[in-house]
């Protein structure tokens, strides 16, 4: 049996991708196979998604076109080494392991195998993720498009150069954590003014969601949209003044830069061969 999509390590990312491709009709259930480490997990996923499952990673490698390695960075080298001889010409490895460069994987697989590095964020779990994809030297345009569609089923996906991946990590990879703090802080403000925690959190979260959707769907610069909300001598400009005095803008910029710098440090510690 040959499969269009094989996923090694069906944790949060793997399961999000499965749900996304089925919800969007990208693949049929008989075109997908998963591999996990334990028999208990295998049975649970087989029941939940009604797809083929296995405990043997080599089966995935030998019978799948797209092979997603949805595993922790510390495990990926051992897994790639174990499946390298089973990979067939034309297959494509898609890695979601943060901080693991293309050359680490490419040096361990045959040249007839394409490799694509990805950086998805947590929001793929709710179908609103942001994923950057960096193609390796042997990845064909069709391979890249297939990977883009795969991650597009759980949000938005952009194809970038690998040298930009640290910046992606600092911005969209770590970004949800920054926004959770913003949402929590907005809700705290609402609580301070007498709203219940539940109501304040819903108001804050939906406000962030709506603002983000407006930026994406309108295509307008965020500054222009901000100006549309800000009336002369109004309440919004008073709030903005407090944000500027508190250094919110520069603090967020520094957060992105610091996270990217840390990503580069972790990358330097990765084995190259």
C-alpha positions in Angstrom: 0.0 0.0 0.0 1.3 3.4 -0.9 0.3 6.6 1.0 0.4 10.3 0.0 1.1 11.4 3.6 2.9 9.7 6.4 3.4 11.3 9.8 6.1 10.1 12.2 5.2 11.2 15.7 1.5 12.0 15.9 1.6 14.4 18.8 0.0 17.9 18.9 1.4 19.0 15.5 0.8 15.7 13.8 -2.8 15.4 15.0 -3.5 19.0 14.1 -2.3 18.3 10.5 -4.4 15.2 10.3 -7.5 17.1 11.4 -6.7 19.9 9.0 -6.2 17.8 5.9 -9.4 15.9 6.5 -11.4 19.0 7.3 -10.2 20.6 4.0 -10.5 17.5 1.9 -6.8 17.5 1.1 -6.3 13.8 1.6 -8.6 10.8 2.0 -8.3 8.6 5.1 -6.9 5.7 3.1 -4.1 8.0 1.8 -2.6 8.7 5.3 -0.5 6.6 7.7 0.8 7.4 11.1 3.6 6.0 13.3 3.9 6.3 17.0 6.0 4.7 19.8 3.5 2.8 21.8 0.7 0.3 21.0 -1.7 2.1 23.2 -1.2 5.3 21.3 -1.4 3.5 18.0 -4.8 2.0 18.8 -6.1 5.3 20.1 -5.1 7.2 16.9 -6.4 4.4 14.7 -9.8 4.7 16.4 -9.9 8.5 16.5 -8.8 9.2 12.9 -9.6 5.8 11.2 -6.3 5.8 9.3 -3.6 3.2 9.0 -1.1 3.2 11.9 2.1 1.5 12.7 4.9 1.3 15.2 7.5 1.0 12.5 8.9 4.3 11.2 10.5 2.4 8.3 7.1 1.5 7.0 6.2 5.2 6.8 9.5 5.9 4.9 9.1 3.1 2.4 5.5 3.7 1.5 4.8 7.5 1.8 5.3 10.4 -0.6 5.3 13.2 2.0 6.9 12.2 5.3 6.3 14.6 8.2 8.8 14.3 11.1 6.7 15.7 13.9 9.2 14.9 16.7 11.3 16.7 19.2 14.7 18.1 18.0 16.7 15.7 20.2 15.1 12.7 18.5 15.2 13.7 14.9 18.7 12.6 14.1 18.2 9.1 15.4 14.9 8.8 13.5 16.4 10.1 10.2 19.3 7.7 10.5 16.9 4.8 11.1 14.7 5.5 8.1 17.3 6.7 5.6 17.8 3.3 3.8 14.0 2.9 3.5 13.3 6.2 1.7 12.4 5.9 -2.0 13.2 8.2 -4.9 10.8 11.2 -5.0 9.9 11.1 -1.3 10.0 14.3 0.7 10.8 14.8 4.3 9.1 17.7 6.1 10.6 18.5 9.5 8.8 20.4 12.2 11.8 20.2 14.6 12.6 23.7 15.8 16.2 24.8 15.4 17.3 21.8 13.3 18.9 23.0 10.0 18.3 21.5 6.6 21.9 20.3 6.3 21.6 18.1 9.4 18.8 16.1 7.7 20.1 16.4 4.1 23.5 15.0 5.1 21.8 11.8 6.3 19.4 11.0 3.4 20.0 10.1 -0.2 20.1 13.0 -2.7 16.9 11.8 -4.4 15.0 12.8 -1.2 13.7 16.3 -0.9 13.9 18.0 2.5 11.8 20.9 3.8 12.2 22.6 7.1 9.1 24.1 8.7 8.4 26.4 11.7 4.7 26.1 12.7 3.2 27.8 15.7 0.8 26.6 18.4 -2.3 28.0 16.7 -2.3 25.2 14.1 -4.2 23.3 16.8 -7.2 25.5 16.1 -6.7 25.9 12.4 -5.2 29.4 12.6 -1.5 28.6 12.6 1.3 30.5 10.9 4.0 28.3 9.3 7.1 29.2 7.5 8.6 26.6 5.1 12.3 26.6 4.0 13.0 24.2 1.1 16.2 22.2 0.9 18.4 22.0 -2.2 16.8 18.8 -3.5 13.2 19.8 -2.9 11.2 20.3 -6.1 8.7 23.0 -6.7 5.8 20.5 -6.6 7.2 19.2 -3.2 7.2 22.7 -1.8 3.7 23.4 -3.0 2.4 20.1 -1.5 4.0 21.1 1.9 2.5 24.6 1.6 -0.9 23.1 1.0 -0.5 20.7 3.9 0.3 23.5 6.4 -2.2 25.8 4.7 -4.9 23.3 5.9 -4.2 24.5 9.5 -3.7 28.2 8.9 -1.4 30.2 6.7 1.9 29.1 5.2 4.8 31.1 3.7 7.8 29.8 1.8 11.0 31.6 2.9 14.8 31.2 2.8 16.3 29.1 5.7 18.3 32.1 6.8 15.1 33.8 7.8 13.9 31.0 10.1 15.4 32.4 13.3 13.4 35.6 12.7 10.3 33.5 12.1 10.9 31.7 15.4 11.2 35.0 17.2 8.1 36.5 15.6 5.4 33.9 14.8 7.0 30.9 16.6 7.2 32.6 20.0 4.6 35.2 19.2 1.6 33.5 20.6 3.1 33.7 24.1 3.5 37.4 23.7 -0.1 37.8 22.6 -1.4 35.6 25.5 0.3 38.1 27.8 -1.4 41.0 25.9 -4.8 39.3 26.2 -4.2 38.5 29.9 -3.2 42.1 30.5 -6.2 43.6 28.7 -8.5 41.3 30.7 -6.8 42.4 33.9 -7.7 46.0 32.9 -11.3 44.9 32.4 -11.3 43.2 35.8 -9.9 46.4 37.4 -12.9 48.2 36.0 -15.4 45.7 37.4 -15.9 43.1 34.7 -15.8 39.4 35.6 -12.7 37.5 34.6 -14.7 35.4 32.2 -16.3 38.3 30.4 -13.0 40.4 30.4 -11.1 37.5 28.9 -13.7 36.9 26.2 -13.7 40.6 25.3 -9.9 40.7 25.2 -9.5 37.6 23.1 -12.2 38.4 20.6 -10.8 41.9 20.2 -7.3 40.5 19.4 -8.8 38.0 17.0 -10.9 40.6 15.2 -8.0 43.1 15.0 -5.7 40.4 13.5 -8.4 39.3 11.0 -8.9 42.9 9.9 -5.2 43.3 9.2 -5.1 40.1 7.1 -8.3 40.6 5.2 -8.1 44.3 4.5 -4.4 44.3 3.6 -4.0 47.7 5.2 -1.0 48.7 7.3 -1.7 48.3 11.0 -0.9 51.9 11.6 -3.7 53.0 9.2 -6.2 50.8 10.9 -5.1 52.1 14.3 -5.7 55.7 13.0 -9.2 54.7 12.0 -10.0 53.7 15.6 -8.4 56.7 17.1 -10.6 59.8 17.1 -9.3 63.3 18.1 -9.4 63.9 21.9 -11.0 60.4 22.3 -10.5 57.6 24.7 -8.4 55.5 22.4 -5.6 58.1 22.0 -5.4 58.3 25.8 -4.9 54.6 26.0 -2.3 54.7 23.2 -0.4 57.4 25.1 -0.1 55.1 28.1 1.1 52.2 25.9 3.8 54.5 24.4 4.9 55.8 27.8 5.1 52.2 29.0 7.3 51.2 26.1 5.0 48.5 24.7 6.1 49.0 21.2 9.9 48.8 21.8 9.4 45.9 24.3 7.6 43.8 21.8 10.3 44.5 19.2 13.0 43.5 21.7 11.1 40.3 22.5 11.1 39.2 18.9 14.9 40.1 18.5 15.8 38.3 21.8 13.9 35.2 20.9 15.5 35.1 17.4 19.0 35.5 19.0 18.3 32.6 21.3 17.1 30.5 18.3 20.5 31.2 16.7 22.3 30.1 19.8 20.4 26.8 19.9 21.2 26.3 16.2 24.9 26.7 16.8 24.7 23.8 19.4 23.1 21.4 16.9 25.3 18.7 15.4 26.1 19.3 11.8 27.0 15.8 10.6 
